[in-house]
Amino acid sequence: MPQLNPNPWFFTMLLSWLTLSLIIQPKLLAFTPTNPPLSKTPTTTKTLPWTWPWT
């Protein structure tokens, strides 16, 4: 059964994980968002109870 042979796919999987962990992941972790969530003031909204028509 060819799907049980890891020879052609193991190198591809290993290369993709190394690319992800060594090249892409440090770039994503170094990204700083332009609009950090701490700069916003929390807003409180007043909620009203729902009036059910069948009660």
All heavy atoms as a GROMACS GRO file, in nm:
protein
  454
    1MET      N    1   0.085  -0.119   0.000
    1MET     CA    2   0.000   0.000   0.000
    1MET      C    3   0.089   0.124   0.000
    1MET      O    4   0.168   0.143   0.092
    1MET     CB    5  -0.090   0.001   0.123
    1MET     CG    6  -0.205  -0.096   0.114
    1MET     SD    7  -0.320  -0.070   0.247
    1MET     CE    8  -0.274  -0.207   0.350
    2PRO      N    9   0.075   0.211  -0.096
    2PRO     CA   10   0.165   0.326  -0.103
    2PRO      C   11   0.136   0.433   0.001
    2PRO      O   12   0.223   0.511   0.036
    2PRO     CB   13   0.142   0.380  -0.245
    2PRO     CG   14   0.009   0.327  -0.283
    2PRO     CD   15  -0.010   0.198  -0.212
    3GLN      N   16   0.016   0.440   0.055
    3GLN     CA   17  -0.013   0.544   0.153
    3GLN      C   18   0.055   0.517   0.287
    3GLN      O   19   0.064   0.605   0.370
    3GLN     CB   20  -0.164   0.563   0.171
    3GLN     CG   21  -0.236   0.444   0.228
    3GLN     CD   22  -0.294   0.354   0.120
    3GLN    OE1   23  -0.241   0.347   0.011
    3GLN    NE2   24  -0.400   0.285   0.151
    4LEU      N   25   0.101   0.395   0.310
    4LEU     CA   26   0.171   0.365   0.434
    4LEU      C   27   0.322   0.389   0.423
    4LEU      O   28   0.392   0.378   0.521
    4LEU     CB   29   0.145   0.220   0.474
    4LEU     CG   30   0.000   0.186   0.509
    4LEU    CD1   31  -0.011   0.040   0.545
    4LEU    CD2   32  -0.048   0.273   0.623
    5ASN      N   33   0.368   0.420   0.306
    5ASN     CA   34   0.510   0.446   0.286
    5ASN      C   35   0.539   0.593   0.318
    5ASN      O   36   0.497   0.683   0.245
    5ASN     CB   37   0.548   0.414   0.141
    5ASN     CG   38   0.697   0.430   0.118
    5ASN    OD1   39   0.774   0.449   0.211
    5ASN    ND2   40   0.736   0.424  -0.008
    6PRO      N   41   0.611   0.623   0.426
    6PRO     CA   42   0.636   0.764   0.463
    6PRO      C   43   0.749   0.828   0.384
    6PRO      O   44   0.777   0.946   0.402
    6PRO     CB   45   0.672   0.755   0.611
    6PRO     CG   46   0.733   0.622   0.626
    6PRO     CD   47   0.662   0.531   0.529
    7ASN      N   48   0.815   0.752   0.299
    7ASN     CA   49   0.933   0.804   0.230
    7ASN      C   50   0.906   0.930   0.148
    7ASN      O   51   0.978   1.027   0.161
    7ASN     CB   52   0.995   0.694   0.144
    7ASN     CG   53   1.131   0.732   0.094
    7ASN    OD1   54   1.192   0.824   0.146
    7ASN    ND2   55   1.178   0.662  -0.007
    8PRO      N   56   0.805   0.937   0.062
    8PRO     CA   57   0.790   1.061  -0.017
    8PRO      C   58   0.731   1.177   0.060
    8PRO      O   59   0.747   1.292   0.020
    8PRO     CB   60   0.699   1.019  -0.132
    8PRO     CG   61   0.622   0.905  -0.079
    8PRO     CD   62   0.712   0.835   0.017
    9TRP      N   63   0.663   1.152   0.171
    9TRP     CA   64   0.590   1.259   0.239
    9TRP      C   65   0.657   1.306   0.366
    9TRP      O   66   0.627   1.414   0.415
    9TRP     CB   67   0.448   1.213   0.272
    9TRP     CG   68   0.374   1.175   0.148
    9TRP    CD1   69   0.338   1.051   0.110
    9TRP    CD2   70   0.329   1.264   0.045
    9TRP    NE1   71   0.273   1.056  -0.010
    9TRP    CE2   72   0.267   1.186  -0.052
    9TRP    CE3   73   0.338   1.402   0.026
    9TRP    CZ2   74   0.212   1.241  -0.166
    9TRP    CZ3   75   0.284   1.456  -0.088
    9TRP    CH2   76   0.222   1.376  -0.182
   10PHE      N   77   0.745   1.227   0.423
   10PHE     CA   78   0.807   1.267   0.549
   10PHE      C   79   0.897   1.389   0.530
   10PHE      O   80   0.896   1.481   0.612
   10PHE     CB   81   0.887   1.150   0.608
   10PHE     CG   82   0.948   1.184   0.741
   10PHE    CD1   83   0.869   1.197   0.854
   10PHE    CD2   84   1.085   1.203   0.754
   10PHE    CE1   85   0.924   1.228   0.976
   10PHE    CE2   86   1.141   1.235   0.875
   10PHE     CZ   87   1.060   1.247   0.986
   11PHE      N   88   0.972   1.392   0.423
   11PHE     CA   89   1.060   1.507   0.397
   11PHE      C   90   0.978   1.633   0.371
   11PHE      O   91   1.014   1.741   0.416
   11PHE     CB   92   1.153   1.478   0.279
   11PHE     CG   93   1.246   1.591   0.249
   11PHE    CD1   94   1.350   1.622   0.334
   11PHE    CD2   95   1.227   1.669   0.136
   11PHE    CE1   96   1.436   1.727   0.308
   11PHE    CE2   97   1.311   1.775   0.108
   11PHE     CZ   98   1.416   1.804   0.194
   12THR      N   99   0.866   1.619   0.302
   12THR     CA  100   0.779   1.733   0.277
   12THR      C  101   0.719   1.787   0.406
   12THR      O  102   0.715   1.908   0.429
   12THR     CB  103   0.667   1.692   0.180
   12THR    OG1  104   0.725   1.637   0.064
   12THR    CG2  105   0.579   1.810   0.145
   13MET      N  106   0.674   1.698   0.493
   13MET     CA  107   0.619   1.740   0.621
   13MET      C  108   0.727   1.805   0.708
   13MET      O  109   0.705   1.909   0.770
   13MET     CB  110   0.559   1.620   0.695
   13MET     CG  111   0.493   1.659   0.826
   13MET     SD  112   0.453   1.519   0.930
   13MET     CE  113   0.615   1.469   0.984
   14LEU      N  114   0.844   1.745   0.710
   14LEU     CA  115   0.953   1.800   0.790
   14LEU      C  116   0.997   1.937   0.739
   14LEU      O  117   1.018   2.030   0.818
   14LEU     CB  118   1.071   1.703   0.788
   14LEU     CG  119   1.187   1.733   0.881
   14LEU    CD1  120   1.142   1.721   1.024
   14LEU    CD2  121   1.301   1.638   0.851
   15LEU      N  122   1.004   1.952   0.609
   15LEU     CA  123   1.043   2.080   0.551
   15LEU      C  124   0.937   2.188   0.577
   15LEU      O  125   0.971   2.303   0.607
   15LEU     CB  126   1.066   2.064   0.402
   15LEU     CG  127   1.128   2.182   0.330
   15LEU    CD1  128   1.268   2.207   0.381
   15LEU    CD2  129   1.129   2.156   0.181
   16SER      N  130   0.811   2.152   0.570
   16SER     CA  131   0.707   2.251   0.596
   16SER      C  132   0.705   2.293   0.743
   16SER      O  133   0.685   2.411   0.774
   16SER     CB  134   0.572   2.196   0.553
   16SER     OG  135   0.537   2.084   0.631
   17TRP      N  136   0.726   2.199   0.835
   17TRP     CA  137   0.729   2.237   0.977
   17TRP      C  138   0.852   2.321   1.010
   17TRP      O  139   0.844   2.412   1.091
   17TRP     CB  140   0.724   2.112   1.065
   17TRP     CG  141   0.584   2.068   1.091
   17TRP    CD1  142   0.519   1.964   1.035
   17TRP    CD2  143   0.490   2.131   1.180
   17TRP    NE1  144   0.391   1.958   1.082
   17TRP    CE2  145   0.371   2.058   1.171
   17TRP    CE3  146   0.496   2.241   1.264
   17TRP    CZ2  147   0.259   2.093   1.244
   17TRP    CZ3  148   0.383   2.275   1.337
   17TRP    CH2  149   0.266   2.201   1.327
   18LEU      N  150   0.963   2.290   0.950
   18LEU     CA  151   1.082   2.372   0.974
   18LEU      C  152   1.064   2.512   0.917
   18LEU      O  153   1.107   2.610   0.978
   18LEU     CB  154   1.205   2.304   0.914
   18LEU     CG  155   1.260   2.186   0.991
   18LEU    CD1  156   1.373   2.119   0.915
   18LEU    CD2  157   1.306   2.227   1.129
   19THR      N  158   1.001   2.521   0.801
   19THR     CA  159   0.974   2.653   0.744
   19THR      C  160   0.881   2.732   0.833
   19THR      O  161   0.902   2.851   0.858
   19THR     CB  162   0.913   2.636   0.604
   19THR    OG1  163   1.001   2.560   0.525
   19THR    CG2  164   0.889   2.770   0.539
   20LEU      N  165   0.780   2.666   0.882
   20LEU     CA  166   0.684   2.734   0.970
   20LEU      C  167   0.751   2.780   1.099
   20LEU      O  168   0.735   2.895   1.141
   20LEU     CB  169   0.567   2.643   1.002
   20LEU     CG  170   0.463   2.700   1.098
   20LEU    CD1  171   0.382   2.808   1.028
   20LEU    CD2  172   0.373   2.592   1.150
   21SER      N  173   0.826   2.692   1.162
   21SER     CA  174   0.879   2.725   1.294
   21SER      C  175   1.003   2.814   1.290
   21SER      O  176   1.029   2.886   1.386
   21SER     CB  177   0.910   2.597   1.372
   21SER     OG  178   1.009   2.524   1.305
   22LEU      N  179   1.079   2.811   1.182
   22LEU     CA  180   1.202   2.890   1.178
   22LEU      C  181   1.190   3.021   1.102
   22LEU      O  182   1.265   3.114   1.129
   22LEU     CB  183   1.315   2.806   1.117
   22LEU     CG  184   1.357   2.684   1.197
   22LEU    CD1  185   1.464   2.606   1.123
   22LEU    CD2  186   1.405   2.722   1.335
   23ILE      N  187   1.098   3.028   1.008
   23ILE     CA  188   1.089   3.148   0.925
   23ILE      C  189   0.960   3.226   0.951
   23ILE      O  190   0.963   3.345   0.979
   23ILE     CB  191   1.102   3.111   0.776
   23ILE    CG1  192   1.240   3.050   0.750
   23ILE    CG2  193   1.079   3.232   0.688
   23ILE    CD1  194   1.258   2.995   0.611
   24ILE      N  195   0.848   3.157   0.943
   24ILE     CA  196   0.720   3.228   0.950
   24ILE      C  197   0.683   3.265   1.094
   24ILE      O  198   0.638   3.376   1.120
   24ILE     CB  199   0.611   3.142   0.883
   24ILE    CG1  200   0.645   3.123   0.737
   24ILE    CG2  201   0.474   3.205   0.899
   24ILE    CD1  202   0.554   3.029   0.664
   25GLN      N  203   0.703   3.174   1.187
   25GLN     CA  204   0.662   3.199   1.325
   25GLN      C  205   0.734   3.318   1.390
   25GLN      O  206   0.668   3.399   1.456
   25GLN     CB  207   0.679   3.073   1.408
   25GLN     CG  208   0.618   3.084   1.547
   25GLN     CD  209   0.637   2.955   1.625
   25GLN    OE1  210   0.714   2.868   1.586
   25GLN    NE2  211   0.569   2.944   1.734
   26PRO      N  212   0.864   3.336   1.377
   26PRO     CA  213   0.926   3.455   1.436
   26PRO      C  214   0.876   3.585   1.375
   26PRO      O  215   0.865   3.686   1.445
   26PRO     CB  216   1.075   3.436   1.409
   26PRO     CG  217   1.094   3.291   1.393
   26PRO     CD  218   0.968   3.241   1.331
   27LYS      N  219   0.842   3.583   1.246
   27LYS     CA  220   0.788   3.704   1.185
   27LYS      C  221   0.650   3.736   1.240
   27LYS      O  222   0.615   3.852   1.260
   27LYS     CB  223   0.782   3.687   1.033
   27LYS     CG  224   0.918   3.691   0.968
   27LYS     CD  225   0.906   3.686   0.818
   27LYS     CE  226   1.044   3.692   0.756
   27LYS     NZ  227   1.038   3.699   0.610
   28LEU      N  228   0.570   3.633   1.263
   28LEU     CA  229   0.436   3.656   1.318
   28LEU      C  230   0.442   3.699   1.465
   28LEU      O  231   0.363   3.781   1.509
   28LEU     CB  232   0.351   3.530   1.304
   28LEU     CG  233   0.305   3.495   1.164
   28LEU    CD1  234   0.229   3.363   1.166
   28LEU    CD2  235   0.220   3.605   1.106
   29LEU      N  236   0.537   3.645   1.540
   29LEU     CA  237   0.547   3.681   1.680
   29LEU      C  238   0.604   3.821   1.699
   29LEU      O  239   0.579   3.885   1.800
   29LEU     CB  240   0.632   3.579   1.755
   29LEU     CG  241   0.569   3.441   1.773
   29LEU    CD1  242   0.667   3.347   1.840
   29LEU    CD2  243   0.441   3.451   1.854
   30ALA      N  244   0.680   3.869   1.603
   30ALA     CA  245   0.736   4.003   1.613
   30ALA      C  246   0.638   4.110   1.569
   30ALA      O  247   0.665   4.229   1.585
   30ALA     CB  248   0.862   4.012   1.528
   31PHE      N  249   0.525   4.069   1.516
   31PHE     CA  250   0.426   4.165   1.470
   31PHE      C  251   0.362   4.237   1.587
   31PHE      O  252   0.316   4.174   1.683
   31PHE     CB  253   0.318   4.092   1.388
   31PHE     CG  254   0.205   4.181   1.346
   31PHE    CD1  255   0.223   4.275   1.246
   31PHE    CD2  256   0.081   4.171   1.405
   31PHE    CE1  257   0.120   4.357   1.206
   31PHE    CE2  258  -0.023   4.251   1.366
   31PHE     CZ  259  -0.004   4.345   1.267
   32THR      N  260   0.360   4.369   1.584
   32THR     CA  261   0.292   4.446   1.687
   32THR      C  262   0.168   4.509   1.625
   32THR      O  263   0.177   4.575   1.520
   32THR     CB  264   0.384   4.557   1.742
   32THR    OG1  265   0.428   4.637   1.634
   32THR    CG2  266   0.503   4.498   1.815
   33PRO      N  267   0.056   4.490   1.684
   33PRO     CA  268  -0.066   4.546   1.625
   33PRO      C  269  -0.066   4.699   1.633
   33PRO      O  270  -0.014   4.759   1.727
   33PRO     CB  271  -0.179   4.486   1.709
   33PRO     CG  272  -0.114   4.445   1.836
   33PRO     CD  273   0.028   4.412   1.804
   34THR      N  274  -0.123   4.763   1.534
   34THR     CA  275  -0.125   4.908   1.530
   34THR      C  276  -0.231   4.966   1.624
   34THR      O  277  -0.223   5.082   1.661
   34THR     CB  278  -0.151   4.958   1.388
   34THR    OG1  279  -0.274   4.900   1.342
   34THR    CG2  280  -0.038   4.916   1.295
   35ASN      N  281  -0.328   4.886   1.660
   35ASN     CA  282  -0.433   4.931   1.749
   35ASN      C  283  -0.443   4.835   1.867
   35ASN      O  284  -0.525   4.744   1.867
   35ASN     CB  285  -0.567   4.938   1.674
   35ASN     CG  286  -0.673   5.006   1.754
   35ASN    OD1  287  -0.645   5.065   1.857
   35ASN    ND2  288  -0.796   4.998   1.708
   36PRO      N  289  -0.359   4.852   1.969
   36PRO     CA  290  -0.364   4.758   2.080
   36PRO      C  291  -0.496   4.771   2.157
   36PRO      O  292  -0.550   4.880   2.169
   36PRO     CB  293  -0.244   4.797   2.167
   36PRO     CG  294  -0.216   4.938   2.130
   36PRO     CD  295  -0.257   4.955   1.988
   37PRO      N  296  -0.546   4.662   2.209
   37PRO     CA  297  -0.675   4.668   2.278
   37PRO      C  298  -0.670   4.743   2.411
   37PRO      O  299  -0.773   4.783   2.463
   37PRO     CB  300  -0.711   4.521   2.298
   37PRO     CG  301  -0.584   4.447   2.286
   37PRO     CD  302  -0.496   4.528   2.196
   38LEU      N  303  -0.552   4.764   2.468
   38LEU     CA  304  -0.543   4.833   2.596
   38LEU      C  305  -0.565   4.983   2.583
   38LEU      O  306  -0.590   5.051   2.682
   38LEU     CB  307  -0.407   4.807   2.660
   38LEU     CG  308  -0.379   4.661   2.698
   38LEU    CD1  309  -0.240   4.647   2.755
   38LEU    CD2  310  -0.483   4.614   2.798
   39SER      N  311  -0.555   5.037   2.462
   39SER     CA  312  -0.571   5.180   2.446
   39SER      C  313  -0.718   5.223   2.443
   39SER      O  314  -0.747   5.341   2.449
   39SER     CB  315  -0.503   5.227   2.318
   39SER     OG  316  -0.570   5.171   2.206
   40LYS      N  317  -0.808   5.128   2.434
   40LYS     CA  318  -0.950   5.161   2.430
   40LYS      C  319  -1.009   5.164   2.571
   40LYS      O  320  -0.971   5.086   2.657
   40LYS     CB  321  -1.026   5.059   2.347
   40LYS     CG  322  -0.988   5.061   2.201
   40LYS     CD  323  -1.073   4.964   2.124
   40LYS     CE  324  -1.039   4.968   1.977
   40LYS     NZ  325  -1.119   4.873   1.900
   41THR      N  326  -1.098   5.256   2.593
   41THR     CA  327  -1.166   5.261   2.722
   41THR      C  328  -1.287   5.169   2.717
   41THR      O  329  -1.359   5.166   2.616
   41THR     CB  330  -1.212   5.404   2.754
   41THR    OG1  331  -1.298   5.448   2.650
   41THR    CG2  332  -1.093   5.498   2.764
   42PRO      N  333  -1.310   5.095   2.821
   42PRO     CA  334  -1.425   5.004   2.819
   42PRO      C  335  -1.557   5.082   2.826
   42PRO      O  336  -1.570   5.178   2.902
   42PRO     CB  337  -1.405   4.917   2.943
   42PRO     CG  338  -1.316   4.996   3.032
   42PRO     CD  339  -1.231   5.082   2.942
   43THR      N  340  -1.650   5.042   2.748
   43THR     CA  341  -1.781   5.107   2.748
   43THR      C  342  -1.883   5.012   2.808
   43THR      O  343  -1.880   4.892   2.782
   43THR     CB  344  -1.823   5.144   2.605
   43THR    OG1  345  -1.828   5.025   2.527
   43THR    CG2  346  -1.725   5.242   2.542
   44THR      N  347  -1.969   5.067   2.888
   44THR     CA  348  -2.075   4.986   2.947
   44THR      C  349  -2.206   5.019   2.877
   44THR      O  350  -2.240   5.136   2.855
   44THR     CB  351  -2.089   5.015   3.098
   44THR    OG1  352  -2.115   5.155   3.116
   44THR    CG2  353  -1.961   4.979   3.172
   45THR      N  354  -2.277   4.917   2.842
   45THR     CA  355  -2.404   4.935   2.775
   45THR      C  356  -2.516   4.894   2.870
   45THR      O  357  -2.505   4.796   2.943
   45THR     CB  358  -2.412   4.853   2.646
   45THR    OG1  359  -2.392   4.716   2.680
   45THR    CG2  360  -2.306   4.895   2.546
   46LYS      N  361  -2.622   4.970   2.867
   46LYS     CA  362  -2.735   4.939   2.952
   46LYS      C  363  -2.828   4.845   2.875
   46LYS      O  364  -2.875   4.878   2.767
   46LYS     CB  365  -2.810   5.068   2.990
   46LYS     CG  366  -2.924   5.044   3.085
   46LYS     CD  367  -2.990   5.174   3.122
   46LYS     CE  368  -3.105   5.147   3.218
   46LYS     NZ  369  -3.177   5.269   3.252
   47THR      N  370  -2.850   4.730   2.932
   47THR     CA  371  -2.936   4.633   2.868
   47THR      C  372  -3.073   4.632   2.937
   47THR      O  373  -3.082   4.641   3.059
   47THR     CB  374  -2.875   4.492   2.874
   47THR    OG1  375  -2.854   4.458   3.010
   47THR    CG2  376  -2.743   4.487   2.799
   48LEU      N  377  -3.174   4.622   2.858
   48LEU     CA  378  -3.310   4.616   2.910
   48LEU      C  379  -3.362   4.474   2.898
   48LEU      O  380  -3.331   4.403   2.802
   48LEU     CB  381  -3.401   4.711   2.830
   48LEU     CG  382  -3.361   4.859   2.836
   48LEU    CD1  383  -3.448   4.939   2.741
   48LEU    CD2  384  -3.376   4.911   2.978
   49PRO      N  385  -3.442   4.429   2.992
   49PRO     CA  386  -3.494   4.292   2.981
   49PRO      C  387  -3.594   4.282   2.866
   49PRO      O  388  -3.665   4.376   2.834
   49PRO     CB  389  -3.564   4.271   3.117
   49PRO     CG  390  -3.589   4.405   3.170
   49PRO     CD  391  -3.484   4.496   3.114
   50TRP      N  392  -3.596   4.169   2.806
   50TRP     CA  393  -3.684   4.144   2.694
   50TRP      C  394  -3.824   4.110   2.746
   50TRP      O  395  -3.838   4.030   2.838
   50TRP     CB  396  -3.629   4.029   2.610
   50TRP     CG  397  -3.713   3.995   2.493
   50TRP    CD1  398  -3.807   3.898   2.485
   50TRP    CD2  399  -3.710   4.059   2.366
   50TRP    NE1  400  -3.863   3.895   2.362
   50TRP    CE2  401  -3.806   3.994   2.285
   50TRP    CE3  402  -3.638   4.165   2.311
   50TRP    CZ2  403  -3.830   4.032   2.154
   50TRP    CZ3  404  -3.663   4.201   2.181
   50TRP    CH2  405  -3.757   4.135   2.105
   51THR      N  406  -3.922   4.171   2.687
   51THR     CA  407  -4.061   4.138   2.726
   51THR      C  408  -4.114   4.036   2.628
   51THR      O  409  -4.129   4.061   2.508
   51THR     CB  410  -4.148   4.265   2.722
   51THR    OG1  411  -4.142   4.320   2.592
   51THR    CG2  412  -4.098   4.368   2.824
   52TRP      N  413  -4.142   3.919   2.680
   52TRP     CA  414  -4.191   3.810   2.596
   52TRP      C  415  -4.340   3.829   2.574
   52TRP      O  416  -4.416   3.851   2.668
   52TRP     CB  417  -4.162   3.675   2.661
   52TRP     CG  418  -4.016   3.651   2.680
   52TRP    CD1  419  -3.944   3.669   2.793
   52TRP    CD2  420  -3.925   3.606   2.579
   52TRP    NE1  421  -3.813   3.640   2.772
   52TRP    CE2  422  -3.797   3.600   2.641
   52TRP    CE3  423  -3.936   3.573   2.446
   52TRP    CZ2  424  -3.684   3.560   2.573
   52TRP    CZ3  425  -3.823   3.533   2.378
   52TRP    CH2  426  -3.698   3.527   2.441
   53PRO      N  427  -4.388   3.820   2.451
   53PRO     CA  428  -4.528   3.846   2.425
   53PRO      C  429  -4.623   3.738   2.476
   53PRO      O  430  -4.742   3.762   2.493
   53PRO     CB  431  -4.536   3.857   2.273
   53PRO     CG  432  -4.417   3.784   2.223
   53PRO     CD  433  -4.313   3.797   2.330
   54TRP      N  434  -4.574   3.619   2.504
   54TRP     CA  435  -4.665   3.511   2.545
   54TRP      C  436  -4.670   3.492   2.696
   54TRP      O  437  -4.733   3.400   2.743
   54TRP     CB  438  -4.623   3.380   2.478
   54TRP     CG  439  -4.482   3.341   2.503
   54TRP    CD1  440  -4.431   3.280   2.611
   54TRP    CD2  441  -4.373   3.364   2.413
   54TRP    NE1  442  -4.298   3.262   2.598
   54TRP    CE2  443  -4.257   3.312   2.477
   54TRP    CE3  444  -4.359   3.420   2.288
   54TRP    CZ2  445  -4.133   3.316   2.417
   54TRP    CZ3  446  -4.235   3.425   2.230
   54TRP    CH2  447  -4.123   3.373   2.294
   55THR      N  448  -4.602   3.577   2.772
   55THR     CA  449  -4.610   3.561   2.918
   55THR      C  450  -4.701   3.663   2.980
   55THR      O  451  -4.734   3.765   2.926
   55THR     CB  452  -4.470   3.574   2.982
   55THR    OG1  453  -4.417   3.701   2.947
   55THR    CG2  454  -4.381   3.464   2.939
   0.00000   0.00000   0.00000
